[in-house]
Amino acid sequence: MTAPSSPTPVSLPDSPIVIVTGMSGAGRTTTANVLEDLGWIVVDNLPPQMLSGLAALRDQAIARNPEAALRRVAVVVDVRSRLWFTHLAAAIDGMKAHGEHPSVVFLDATDETLVRRFESVRRPHPLQGDGRLLDGIQQERTMLVDLRSGADVVIDSSGLNVHQLSAKVNSLFSGDRTAQLRIAVMSFGFKYGLPLDADIVLDMRFLPNPHWIPELRPLTGRDERVSGYVMAQQGAPEFLDRADALLGTMVAGYVREGRRYVTVAVGCTGGKHRSVAMAEALADRLDRALVDTFVVHRDLGRE
């Protein structure tokens, strides 16, 4: 029996409807604000049962006025809708059964980050009730585990400030629409933790650390002196060649399987020198016809 073909990938900017969801405090509001700035119609805190009605309303409006900017609709759906939220998976399946193919963007962050953010604004978690803040966060994470695993793209905002998260969301939604796959190449520091949204992790700690060279220490991997030093080390060019070849093979497979977004995390100790230089070099190699690549330096500037 022949296996069913995978659906043709659709870029986020061309998705008929985008559902923004994820952990409370992880950046859903920031994501919604970016989409509004890009011209999307954004509906916040919509009960999942109303998704199909919203899609129908959009189609009716477009039929009456084809030139109107009504084709890009985003919906923020989360646990603020309480028991209604439990119907989200069924609502998405129902839309797919009727030929609608929404894209799901999931915002995530570590428990530590979420606790810090809630404490800074002095607001309770929507599921906290009479328990601890962490109790509400853990309950929400349990509720969302299946939704996260089925999301089209997961964004880890743990190490990102509002401006960095906005830039990442903007890159996702305003990229090359002709590309079949979007790859985020992210540099990070292991001492700050692994990125939650990493699909592939590459470790640069086998290379000498420019941190121990006084004239290179204050610079970053974006500086030509640092990148030149990193790429001149034994094993660095070979690693870049092999990583490029491996990802080239995986890209073809991702496209065949209908994957649309992949995060390649490149790490070193502090996320300042080696990982930044290698991420930039790797992104340059991956900029091909099938791939739209952008770079995110998660921990640059934290030291």
SULHU-V985819 format. One record per residue. N is the residue number from 1. RES is the residue in one letter. D_LAST is the distance of its C-alpha to the last C-alpha in Angstrom with 2 decimals. Layout:
n: [N,N]
res: [RES,RES]
d_last: [D_LAST,D_LAST]
This chain:
n: [1,2,3,4,5,6,7,8,9,10,11,12,13,14,15,16,17,18,19,20,21,22,23,24,25,26,27,28,29,30,31,32,33,34,35,36,37,38,39,40,41,42,43,44,45,46,47,48,49,50,51,52,53,54,55,56,57,58,59,60,61,62,63,64,65,66,67,68,69,70,71,72,73,74,75,76,77,78,79,80,81,82,83,84,85,86,87,88,89,90,91,92,93,94,95,96,97,98,99,100,101,102,103,104,105,106,107,108,109,110,111,112,113,114,115,116,117,118,119,120,121,122,123,124,125,126,127,128,129,130,131,132,133,134,135,136,137,138,139,140,141,142,143,144,145,146,147,148,149,150,151,152,153,154,155,156,157,158,159,160,161,162,163,164,165,166,167,168,169,170,171,172,173,174,175,176,177,178,179,180,181,182,183,184,185,186,187,188,189,190,191,192,193,194,195,196,197,198,199,200,201,202,203,204,205,206,207,208,209,210,211,212,213,214,215,216,217,218,219,220,221,222,223,224,225,226,227,228,229,230,231,232,233,234,235,236,237,238,239,240,241,242,243,244,245,246,247,248,249,250,251,252,253,254,255,256,257,258,259,260,261,262,263,264,265,266,267,268,269,270,271,272,273,274,275,276,277,278,279,280,281,282,283,284,285,286,287,288,289,290,291,292,293,294,295,296,297,298,299,300,301,302,303]
res: [M,T,A,P,S,S,P,T,P,V,S,L,P,D,S,P,I,V,I,V,T,G,M,S,G,A,G,R,T,T,T,A,N,V,L,E,D,L,G,W,I,V,V,D,N,L,P,P,Q,M,L,S,G,L,A,A,L,R,D,Q,A,I,A,R,N,P,E,A,A,L,R,R,V,A,V,V,V,D,V,R,S,R,L,W,F,T,H,L,A,A,A,I,D,G,M,K,A,H,G,E,H,P,S,V,V,F,L,D,A,T,D,E,T,L,V,R,R,F,E,S,V,R,R,P,H,P,L,Q,G,D,G,R,L,L,D,G,I,Q,Q,E,R,T,M,L,V,D,L,R,S,G,A,D,V,V,I,D,S,S,G,L,N,V,H,Q,L,S,A,K,V,N,S,L,F,S,G,D,R,T,A,Q,L,R,I,A,V,M,S,F,G,F,K,Y,G,L,P,L,D,A,D,I,V,L,D,M,R,F,L,P,N,P,H,W,I,P,E,L,R,P,L,T,G,R,D,E,R,V,S,G,Y,V,M,A,Q,Q,G,A,P,E,F,L,D,R,A,D,A,L,L,G,T,M,V,A,G,Y,V,R,E,G,R,R,Y,V,T,V,A,V,G,C,T,G,G,K,H,R,S,V,A,M,A,E,A,L,A,D,R,L,D,R,A,L,V,D,T,F,V,V,H,R,D,L,G,R,E]
d_last: [55.99,53.57,50.15,49.44,47.36,43.86,43.47,42.55,38.86,38.36,35.26,33.55,34.74,38.28,38.33,41.28,39.34,35.76,35.12,31.71,31.17,28.76,27.13,27.42,24.16,22.68,23.27,26.99,27.56,24.86,26.43,29.86,28.92,27.71,30.97,33.03,31.49,32.46,36.00,36.25,38.49,36.42,38.17,36.17,37.12,40.16,42.21,42.18,45.99,45.91,43.96,47.14,48.75,45.88,46.16,49.91,49.48,47.17,49.78,52.58,50.76,50.08,53.75,54.88,52.49,51.10,49.33,47.28,43.53,43.97,42.98,39.30,39.08,36.14,36.59,34.15,35.62,34.15,35.18,36.03,39.38,39.96,42.77,43.12,39.72,41.25,43.43,40.62,41.05,44.80,44.43,42.33,44.93,47.67,46.19,45.94,49.55,50.62,48.90,45.76,42.51,39.54,35.97,33.72,30.04,28.30,25.14,23.34,20.39,19.87,21.97,19.09,17.69,21.28,22.08,19.22,20.35,23.98,23.46,21.68,24.76,27.19,29.18,30.78,30.37,33.49,34.60,33.70,37.22,37.95,35.32,31.66,28.93,27.82,31.48,31.56,28.41,29.85,33.24,31.90,30.00,33.32,35.21,32.97,32.65,35.49,34.49,30.98,32.51,34.86,32.51,32.43,28.68,25.99,22.79,19.92,18.08,15.94,12.51,14.00,14.66,18.24,17.89,16.23,18.91,21.56,20.74,20.99,24.25,25.57,25.10,26.97,29.83,30.35,30.22,33.10,35.93,37.87,35.34,36.22,32.74,29.27,26.35,22.71,20.60,17.16,14.20,12.04,10.24,12.94,11.03,10.67,14.36,16.80,17.50,20.74,22.36,22.02,25.50,24.55,21.65,21.14,19.30,18.05,17.38,20.86,19.75,18.59,14.88,14.20,11.38,14.49,16.08,15.37,16.33,14.20,10.91,9.81,11.35,10.88,13.59,15.35,16.35,19.78,19.17,16.45,18.48,21.58,20.32,19.28,22.58,24.58,23.78,26.64,26.69,24.24,27.08,29.14,26.45,26.02,29.82,30.32,27.62,29.23,32.67,31.79,30.25,33.24,35.55,33.65,33.58,37.36,37.64,35.34,37.50,40.68,39.51,38.56,34.78,33.16,29.40,27.22,23.48,22.39,18.97,17.53,15.00,13.29,11.23,7.64,9.07,8.17,11.41,14.44,14.38,13.82,16.62,18.88,18.53,19.60,22.40,23.60,23.78,25.93,28.22,28.64,29.74,33.39,36.33,35.80,32.04,29.94,26.33,23.15,19.48,16.62,12.96,11.88,8.17,7.58,5.55,3.80,0.00]
